[in-house]
Amino acid sequence: MSDADRLEYYDRREGRVKSDAVPAARLTHWIHNTRLGCRAGEVLFGGAAASRLYGRFQKSRLSRRRIGPFMRTYGVDPADLAKPAREYASLRDFFVRDIDPARRPFVPGSEACAAPADGRILAYPDLPVDRVFPVKRALFNLRDFLRDDRLAEDFAGGTLVVSRLGMGDYHYVHFPCSGIPAPAISLPGKYRPSGPYSLKRTVPYFRENHRMITLFETERFGRAAIIEVGAFAVGSIRQVFRPGVPAAKGDKKARFEPGGSTVALLFRKGMIEVDADLLARTAEGMETYVRLGDSIGRAAAASNPRPAP
């Protein structure tokens, strides 16, 4: 197996570098790294049709036989499952599975911010509002990402935390802290793969992909935003929270339908101090695998907490 067939990251809990299998590695490499493949990718990822077609197969009972190989390929830990693998009706049913809550305790304390999902994290403080910069091999620009100039100015100079979920990860998003969420805003777009598969060029993943933005008035971190970004084979992003109703840290917020995907957190300037290890590895270009509920940062000393709603 070549290096192009694996994606390396640092596992914080295990304290070592690990790697994930690239889905359909040869096809993925062709689509992202050849001229003809790139053209085919524009057609394939330009809308939701291909993702929905893939999703239909995942919902069929025929896909059930793929659960075992899927677990082995993507390293799914059977101990995380809320029920035995044989009890899932389809691969889609397995993909949107619940997890044993005891396996993902949330970091305590209102001043602690938790990881919103199982994922590979990159963190960027002092976020520029207009400059385009790479996040792994994807391009990021705050204005393009939010498609709202006023909102972009509100988060200018703030902090971006990006968590990339792999195929085998638990695909629910949870609230990283307590607060009151506004209704989610859907931004239509493409369905490019979320992984850094292009070896020589950057891709406009954060500007073009379908995403949903939820503003979140938090107890200790001021106004924040939670953004789910769809990807190929993610036919939909399902919101499961109630807008305007106080949410506690650890409550479920959303889930991704089958496929890889990304969740991003935005904080205003001076509101969060991201954990030092995440910043250091981001500077090295290395993602850090952080499990749902583990710490990603703390309320900045200069921030002004408000009473809980």
C-alpha positions in Angstrom: 0.0 0.0 0.0 1.4 3.4 -1.0 1.5 6.6 1.0 -1.2 8.0 -1.2 -3.5 5.3 0.1 -3.3 6.5 3.7 -3.9 9.8 5.5 -1.7 10.4 8.5 -2.8 12.2 11.7 -1.7 12.3 15.4 -3.9 10.4 17.8 -3.9 12.5 21.0 -5.1 9.8 23.3 -2.8 7.1 22.0 0.1 9.5 21.7 1.3 8.4 18.3 0.9 9.0 14.5 -1.7 6.8 12.8 -3.3 6.7 9.4 -6.7 6.2 7.8 -7.4 4.3 4.6 -8.4 6.5 1.7 -11.8 5.5 0.4 -11.6 3.8 -3.1 -8.0 4.9 -3.2 -7.2 4.4 -6.9 -10.4 6.2 -8.0 -9.9 9.0 -5.5 -6.4 9.6 -6.6 -7.4 9.6 -10.3 -10.2 12.1 -9.6 -8.0 14.5 -7.6 -4.7 14.2 -9.4 -5.2 13.8 -13.1 -6.6 16.3 -15.7 -9.3 14.0 -16.9 -10.2 12.9 -13.4 -10.6 16.5 -12.2 -13.0 17.2 -15.1 -15.0 14.1 -14.2 -15.0 15.2 -10.5 -16.6 18.5 -11.4 -19.5 16.6 -12.9 -19.7 14.0 -10.1 -19.4 16.4 -7.2 -21.3 19.3 -8.8 -24.6 18.4 -7.2 -26.3 16.0 -4.8 -27.4 13.4 -7.3 -24.3 11.1 -7.1 -24.3 11.3 -3.3 -28.0 10.5 -3.1 -27.6 7.5 -5.4 -24.8 6.2 -3.2 -27.1 6.8 -0.2 -29.9 4.7 -1.7 -27.5 1.7 -1.9 -26.4 2.3 1.7 -30.1 2.1 2.8 -30.7 -1.2 1.0 -30.6 -4.5 2.9 -28.0 -5.6 0.4 -25.5 -3.2 1.9 -25.8 -5.0 5.3 -23.1 -7.5 4.2 -20.7 -4.5 3.9 -20.8 -3.7 7.6 -18.1 -6.2 8.7 -15.6 -5.1 5.9 -16.4 -1.5 6.6 -15.6 -1.9 10.3 -12.3 -3.6 9.5 -11.2 -1.1 6.7 -12.0 2.0 8.8 -11.0 0.7 12.2 -14.4 0.9 13.9 -14.1 -0.2 17.6 -16.9 -2.7 18.4 -16.8 -1.5 22.0 -18.1 1.9 20.9 -21.3 0.4 19.4 -24.6 0.9 21.3 -25.7 -2.6 20.0 -24.1 -5.5 18.2 -23.1 -4.9 14.5 -25.4 -7.8 13.4 -28.4 -5.9 14.6 -28.0 -3.0 12.1 -30.4 -3.3 9.1 -28.2 -1.6 6.5 -24.8 0.1 6.1 -26.6 3.5 6.3 -28.2 2.3 9.6 -24.8 1.5 10.9 -23.3 4.7 9.6 -25.7 6.9 11.6 -25.4 4.7 14.6 -25.6 5.9 18.2 -22.6 5.4 20.5 -22.3 4.2 24.0 -22.3 7.6 26.0 -20.0 6.1 28.6 -17.3 5.8 25.9 -17.4 9.6 25.2 -17.6 11.6 28.5 -17.5 15.3 28.1 -14.9 17.5 29.8 -16.5 19.1 32.8 -16.7 22.8 33.7 -18.4 25.7 31.9 -15.0 27.2 31.0 -14.0 24.1 29.0 -14.9 23.7 25.4 -15.3 20.1 24.2 -14.7 18.5 20.8 -18.1 18.5 19.0 -17.4 15.2 17.2 -14.9 12.4 16.7 -12.5 14.0 14.2 -9.1 15.1 13.1 -8.6 18.7 14.2 -6.8 21.8 12.9 -7.0 25.1 14.7 -6.4 28.7 13.5 -6.4 31.7 15.9 -6.3 35.3 14.7 -8.5 34.5 11.7 -8.2 37.0 8.8 -11.4 38.2 7.3 -10.2 38.5 3.7 -7.1 36.5 3.2 -7.3 33.1 1.5 -5.2 30.5 3.2 -4.9 26.7 3.0 -6.5 24.3 5.5 -4.7 21.1 4.7 -5.2 21.0 0.9 -8.4 23.0 0.9 -8.7 26.8 0.5 -10.4 28.8 3.2 -11.7 32.4 3.2 -14.0 33.6 6.0 -16.3 35.7 3.8 -16.7 32.9 1.2 -17.3 30.4 3.9 -20.1 32.3 5.6 -21.5 34.1 2.6 -22.4 37.0 4.9 -20.2 40.1 5.1 -21.6 41.2 8.5 -21.1 37.8 10.0 -17.6 37.6 8.6 -16.7 41.0 10.2 -18.2 39.7 13.5 -15.7 36.8 13.6 -12.8 38.6 12.1 -9.6 38.0 14.2 -11.4 35.1 15.9 -10.6 31.4 16.0 -11.5 28.6 13.6 -11.4 25.0 14.8 -12.0 22.4 12.0 -12.7 18.8 12.7 -12.7 16.3 9.8 -14.7 13.2 10.3 -13.5 10.0 8.6 -15.7 7.3 7.1 -15.6 5.1 10.2 -16.2 7.8 12.8 -19.4 8.3 14.8 -21.2 10.9 12.7 -23.3 12.9 15.1 -22.3 16.5 16.1 -22.8 17.5 19.7 -22.9 20.9 21.3 -19.3 21.7 22.5 -20.6 24.0 25.4 -23.8 25.3 26.8 -25.9 28.0 25.2 -28.9 28.9 23.1 -28.8 28.0 19.4 -30.5 29.9 16.6 -32.1 28.1 13.6 -29.6 26.5 11.2 -29.1 28.3 7.9 -28.5 26.1 4.8 -26.1 27.2 2.1 -26.5 25.1 -1.0 -23.4 23.9 -2.7 -21.3 21.0 -4.2 -20.4 17.7 -2.6 -16.6 17.6 -2.9 -14.8 14.9 -0.8 -13.7 16.3 2.6 -10.3 14.5 2.7 -7.0 16.1 1.6 -6.7 13.9 -1.4 -5.2 16.3 -3.9 -1.4 16.0 -3.9 -0.4 19.1 -5.9 -3.3 21.6 -5.8 -5.7 23.1 -3.3 -9.4 22.8 -3.7 -12.3 25.2 -2.9 -14.0 22.8 -0.5 -14.9 25.4 2.1 -16.3 27.9 -0.4 -18.3 25.6 -2.7 -19.6 22.7 -0.6 -23.1 22.5 0.9 -23.0 23.6 4.6 -25.3 24.6 7.4 -24.5 27.5 9.8 -25.9 27.7 13.4 -25.2 30.8 15.5 -24.9 29.9 19.1 -25.1 32.3 22.1 -22.9 30.5 24.6 -22.5 30.9 28.4 -18.7 31.4 28.5 -17.5 31.9 24.9 -19.8 34.7 23.6 -21.4 34.3 20.2 -20.0 31.3 18.4 -21.0 29.5 15.2 -21.2 25.8 14.4 -20.9 24.9 10.7 -21.5 21.4 9.3 -20.0 20.9 5.9 -21.3 18.2 3.6 -19.1 16.1 1.4 -19.4 13.4 -1.3 -21.8 10.6 -0.2 -23.3 12.9 2.5 -26.8 13.1 1.0 -28.0 15.4 3.8 -27.2 17.1 7.1 -30.0 16.4 9.6 -30.4 18.9 12.5 -31.8 17.3 15.6 -31.8 20.3 18.1 -34.6 22.8 18.9 -33.8 26.4 17.9 -34.2 28.9 20.7 -34.2 26.2 23.4 -31.1 26.1 25.8 -28.7 23.3 24.9 -26.4 21.7 27.4 -22.8 20.7 26.6 -23.0 17.3 25.0 -26.5 17.5 23.7 -26.9 16.2 20.2 -27.0 18.9 17.5 -26.9 17.2 14.0 -25.9 14.1 12.1 -24.4 13.5 8.7 -25.9 10.9 6.4 -23.4 8.4 4.9 -19.9 9.7 3.9 -17.0 11.7 5.2 -17.7 15.2 6.4 -16.5 18.2 8.4 -17.7 20.4 11.3 -16.2 23.8 12.0 -16.4 26.0 15.1 -16.0 29.8 14.9 -15.3 32.0 18.0 -15.1 35.7 18.2 -11.7 37.3 18.9 -10.4 36.8 22.5 -13.1 34.4 23.6 -11.2 31.0 23.5 -7.7 29.7 24.2 -7.3 26.6 22.1 -5.3 23.8 23.6 -1.6 24.3 22.9 -1.0 20.8 21.4 -3.7 21.4 18.7 -2.1 24.8 17.8 1.4 23.3 17.7 0.5 20.4 15.4 -1.6 22.6 13.2 1.5 24.8 12.7 3.3 21.6 11.6 0.5 20.7 9.2 -0.6 17.7 11.2 -4.2 16.9 12.1 -4.8 15.8 15.7 -7.5 13.1 16.3 -9.6 14.2 19.2 -12.6 12.2 20.4 -16.0 13.6 21.0 -16.2 15.3 24.4 -12.4 15.7 25.0 -11.0 19.2 25.6 -10.2 21.5 22.7 -9.8 24.8 24.6 -10.9 27.0 27.5 -12.6 30.3 27.9 -10.1 33.1 27.6 -9.2 34.9 30.8 -10.3 38.2 29.3 -13.7 36.9 28.2 -16.8 38.0 30.2 -19.1 35.1 31.1 -22.8 35.8 31.2 -25.3 34.0 33.4 -26.7 30.8 32.1 -30.0 31.1 30.4 
